């Protein structure tokens, strides 16, 4: 007959292993938002931004939302840092919201498309599902450039077989009151609408 102390130790080890397995099983899956100032809560408290609000909405469903967005980020900057961010965050889903700063600076769209493709490929190589979030440019950039900019996202989604939300600001863009004084960045009051807009496109990727 084994000593009582040995039995107690074995029981303790079994309980500890079961607890560890339970914690591991309950660990949240991760969505990573990789964008620019539109996702970085520009001129707002971080808790007011749509990304933080999305995190709050998904917590009870076993998901955690990490935000790796940087104000002023271009597609080149995103492509340069994507591998390190993916290695650190290990997301199941990547929400890619970049390109607006390339467009506003009039940068070559073939270069922006190549950078976005590199980010998408890096995510897919790590088995992360991708939601590509598109943008629209003001009409003063000319019809050819604005059309090509819009089409860039459509082509990327088709070529890489990923989900597409064509225009992040679609539900708020017609009302000037939804934007800060720069007429580019949404107000705090508009952030829940953006959260809901992204969440609708994101939901199919959360059940795969």
Buried (B, 14 or more C-beta within 10 A) or exposed (E): EEEEEEEEEEEEEEEEEEEEEEEEEEEBBBBBBBBBBBBBBBBBEEEBBBBBBBBEBBEEEEBBBBBBBBBEBBBBBBBEBBBEBBEEBBBBBBBBBBBBBBBBEEBEBEBBBEBBBBBBEBBBEBEBBBBBBBBBBEEEEEEEEBEBBBEBBEEBBEEBEBBBBBBBBBBBBEEEEBBBEEEBBBBBEBBBBBBBBBBEBBEEBBEE
